[in-house]
Amino acid sequence: MKDLNAILSNAVTAGNVPFVVAMSGNSSGVTWSGVAGERVPGLAATEDTVFRIFSMTKAVGSTAAMILIDRGKLSPDTPVEEILPQFADIKVLDGFNGDTPRLRAPKIKATVRHLATHTSGFAYEFWNSDIPKYMEATEHPSIISGLKASLNYPLVFEPGERWDYGIGIDWLGQIVEAVDGRRIDAFCREEIFDPLGMSDTNFEVTDNMAKRLAVVQARGEDGQFADFELAPPSNPEFYGMGHALYSTAPDYMRFVRMFLNKGQLDGSRILSEAGVETMLANHIGDLRVGKLTTAAPPITADAEFFPGFEKTHSLGFMRMEEDVPEMRAAGSQGWAGVLNTHFWFDPARDVAGLIMTQTLPFVEPRFMELYEQFERAVYANAG
């Protein structure tokens, strides 16, 4: 495993990341972990460094919904407005008259499945230039604000028309609350975190977590990293299941290992085997996960994982539809958070990996080169 440690330390030395925590595992346990760099100036990163995991939250929100589907309390094909009547007010953004947004009613009713697979019509402002224009014209708050009003983004296409990346999982969390009756933080704690022993995963930074929380750093025009303030709001009006969690590499590895173990870990069952099989299948048919072109270069580079390879979406993750040579196999699942916290798990080859830092821009080429080196080394060591 010396090459894995060298990959991390070389990336820090080269200035590709200020620090990094990485881990590999399989259904039986953690197979390797390593750290390099400083999570706070003067403080070395540790395996239990706490991260703002942002969109790695989405897989947890989708799992919460899958628990209800598994129990027969929710159907993926139910129209959202039948559970959340306020969703009927969501319109499609059909262009602008000058600076005034032009809105119309959607022709297709978005379903639970559309939300879970990012085919509902929502798009983030970071990858669609019409959305920031709409937000400026209407003073619409960003979803990161934690305000209930922030859920009311317009759609930018008809549900089911294509894959694009937006706030669908934040609405999915609201569905879980409406169907189950518990607030989403209580649901996740009781149904996912406690059973899996994820004691360092929380919607708020506890005193125990605060001393291990890394700082966020953004690369400036001079190529150097500088401190940058970005975090989910504390005690918001609602916890957005698209972004609201803090966690650690060991905790999140337990979460993904649960899927490698077909829904259970160390005797705690979260989902039935049939439920896992259903969740991890392709749920977008002939549609494909494509390239996200940045509308905010300081926040994110253009985002496309494994260009040229067929990718779909399950009910929780981006799904590979073909093998990547010397890397993940068809059926592998994965995603990431905007501060460059990334994960995948590969049921066919029984491999999982995490590589996590706290930097912007998301998926900048210097980070993605590190990610590829890491993944290739994980598979080389896995034999």
N, C-alpha and C positions, 0 to 999 in steps of 0.2 A: 504493500500500500504506500510505499515511499513516493511513488509518482503522484498519487493523489495529494499528499501533503505538499509536494513541490509545486503542483499546479496552483494551489491556493497561495502559497507564499510568494511565488513568482508574480502572480497577478497583483498582489499588494505592492511588491517592490516596483513593478512597472507603472503603478498609479492607475491601474484599471478598476480597482475598487479600494476604498479605504480600509475595509475589513470584510471578511467573509466567514460564514459558518456553513459547513456542508456535511451531508450525512447520506449513507446508503443503507439499504436494508432489504429484507425479504420477508416471507411469511413467518419465518422463525424468529426474527429479531433484527437488531441493528448489526450491520456487517462492518461498518467503518464510520468514523466521524473525525472531523478536523476543523481547525480554526486558524485564522491568520489575521493580523492587523489589530487595530484598536477600535472598539465600538464607540468610545468616547475618547477624545484626546487625552493620552496618559493612562488610559485603562484598556487593557488587552481584552479582545473578544473572548468569550467562553462558550462552551457548548450550550449553556442555558441562557444565552443572551436573549432578551425579549425584543420582538419585532412588531411593528405595525404591519400586519400582513395584508391589509387592504383586500384585493380581489381574491386572495386565497380564502377569504370568508365565504365566497360564493359557493364553494363545494360543500361547506357546512350547511348553508341555507338550503341548498338543493337536497342534501341528505335529510334535513329536517322534514322537507316536503315528502321525500321518498318514504320516510317512516310512516307518515299518514297514508300514503298510497298503499304501502305494504299491509297496513291494518284495515284497508277497505274504507277509510274515512275520506278519501280524496281520489279523484280521477284526473289523469293528465288531460283528458279531453273536455273537462268542464270549462265553459266560458268564464273568464275572470269576473265579469260583472255579476254573475249569478252568486258569487261568494262575496265580492266587494262591489256593491252597487255604484259606488263613486267612480269606479273605473269606466263606467258608461260615458263619463264626461270627457274622457281622453280623445283628442282629435288628431288628425293627420296634418302635419305641416306641409302645405302644398305650394310653397314659395312665398314671395313677398310682393306687396304693392309698395314700392319704395322701400321704406324701413318697416312697414306694417306687415306683420305675419298674416298669411292667408291660410285659414284652417278649414277643414271639412271633416265630416264624420267618416270613420273607416267603413269600408264595405264588408269587411270580415271581422268577426268577433275573435279577439285574442283569447287563447286558452292557457291553462296551466302549463301545458307542454311548450307553448310558444315562449312563455316567460323563462322556463328552465333551460331552453336551448338557444336563447338569444336570437329568436326569429320572430319576436313580437312586434318589431317596428321601432323599438327604442334605440337611440344611439347617443353615446357620450359626446360631450362638447370637445373632448380632446381629439376626436377622430372624424368629426363632421362639422364643417364650418357654418352650416345653417343653424346649428343649435346655439352656439355662442351669440350669433346675431339675434336669434329669437330671445335668448335670455336677457340680452342687453335691452331689447325693445320692450320687454314685458316686466323687467326687473325680477325675473324668475330666479329663485335661489338654487345654487348647485346642490346636488344630492348629498355632497359631503357636509352640508350645513347641519344635517340632522333634523331639519324642519319638516313637518308633515307636508307642507305646501310644496316641498322640493320634489315630491313624487310625481307631480303633474307635468312632467315633460311631455311634449307632443311626440307622436310617432313620426317617423320619416319615410315609412313605407308600409304597405299593407301586411298584416300578420301572415306569416308563412311564405312571404315572397322571396326572402333571402335571409342569410345570416349576417348580423351586424352586432356590435357590442355596446350594451347599454345597461339600463337600470332594472332590467327584468327581475333579477333576483331580489332586489329590494321590495318589489311588489309581491314576490313569492313568499318572503318572510311575513308580510301582512296577511297573506292567505293562511299560512300556518297558524298565526295568532287567531284569526277568525274561526277556523275550523276546530282548533284544539281548545282555545279558551285561555291558555297560558300566554304570558308575554314571551316574546321570542328568546330573550336571554334566559328565562327560567326553563323554557322548553329545551334549549340547547344544553344547559347545565345538567338537567335531570335525565335527558334521553341520550346525550352524546358524550359530553365532557366527563362527567362523573363515572359513567360505566367504563369509559376507555382510560381512566386515570390521567386525564389531561388537566392537571391542576394548575398549569401555567398558561391556560387559555382563557381569556376573559374579555368582556366588552368594556371594562374599565381597568385602568392600571392600578393594581393593588399595591400596598406598601411593599410587599415582598417582591413584586415585579419591578417596581420603580427603580431600584438600585441596579437593575440589570438591563434597563432599557437603553437601546442604542440611539445615537443622534442620527438625524437625517442630513445627508449632504448632497448638494447638487453641483454638477460640473458647470463651471462658468465658461465664458467665451475664451478665457485664457487657458482652458484645459485643466484647471485645478479645481478641486473640490472645496466647497464652502458650506457652512451650516445653512440649513433651509428648514423653515417651519412648515410641517405638513403632518396632520394627525386627525383621526376622527374626533368629533367633538365629545366632550365628557357629558354624561347625563343628558343626551339629546331628547327631542320629542319622540323619536322612535329610533331603534337600532336598525340601521340599514344592513341587510344581509349581503349586500354587495361589497362592504368595505369595513365594517365596524370592529373587527376582532384584533386583539393582540395575542401573540403566541410565541412558542419557541420551536426550534428544530426537533428536539425529542418528542414534544407533544404532537406536532403535526405528523411526524413519522408514525406515531401510534394510530392516528386517524387513517392514513393511507394504508398502513398494514392491515387494518380492519378489512379493507376491500380485497387485499391479497388473500385474506383468510375467509373470504366469501361471507362477510357480514358479521364476523365476531372476532374478538381478540381476548385472549387469556380468560376464556369462559364467559365473557360478557357479549351477548348477541345484540347487535344494533339493528340489523336487517336480516331477513330470511335469505337463504341462498338464492331462491327464485327472485326475490326483490333486488339483490345485487345484479343478477343476470339481466333483469329488466332495466335497471338503472344504467348499466354500462353499455347497453346496445346503442346503435345509431338511431337517433330519434328525429333526424332531419331529412331522411330519405335521400333524394338525389341532390339536395343542396350541399354546398361545401363551405367550410371555414376558409376565408380568404385573407387577403392583406388589409390591414388597417393603416390608412395613410394619415399621417399626423396633421392635425390642425393647430398643434401647440408644441413646437419643437423643444422648448426648454423642459417640458414635462415628459414627452415621449418621442422616441424615434418612430419611423414606420415600423409596424409590428406584424411580422409574419413568421410563424414557427415552421421550420422544415419546408421552405419554398419548393414547389414542384412535387410535393408528396400530397396524396389525397387525405383530407382531414374532414371529419364530420363532427357532430356534437352528441354526446349522450345526455342523460338528464342531470349531469353534474359537471362534465368536463369536456375539453377538446379531446377528440378520439382519433387515433391514427387508423387509417384504413389500409395501410400497407407497411411492410417492414422498412425500417431505415437501416441500411447496412452498418453493422458494428454498433448499432444504437438500439433504440426501442422498437418493439415488434408491433405488428398490426394488432389492434385492440387495446393498445396502451392509452392511458388517460393522463391528462395533466393540465395545468394552467399556471397562473402567476399573479403576483400583486404588483402594483405600480412602482413600488420602491425596490423592485428587482428581488423579490422573494419568489422562487420558482420551485415547482415540484413535478414529478411524474411517477406513475406506477404502471408496471408492465405485467399483467397477469400471466401472459404466455411464457415469459422467461423468469417469472417470480423475482422481479427486481423493482426497487423503489429508490428514488433519489430526491434530495432537497439541496438547493444551493441558494443562500439567503444573504443579502446585505440590505442597506437602507440608502439607496442612491437614486438620483434622477440624472439624465432622462431614463425612462423605462426602455428596456431592450436596446440600449445604445450598443453599437457594434463591438466596443471593447469589452462590454459585459458578456455579450452573446458568444464571443470567441472563448471566453473563460467557461461558459456554460457547456459549449460543445466539447471542449477539452475534458471537462469534468465527466460528462456523461460517457464519452468514449472510454475513459479510464475506468469508470465504474463497471462497464460491461467487460472490459479486458480483464479486470480482476475477478469478475464473477464467473469467468471461464465460458 
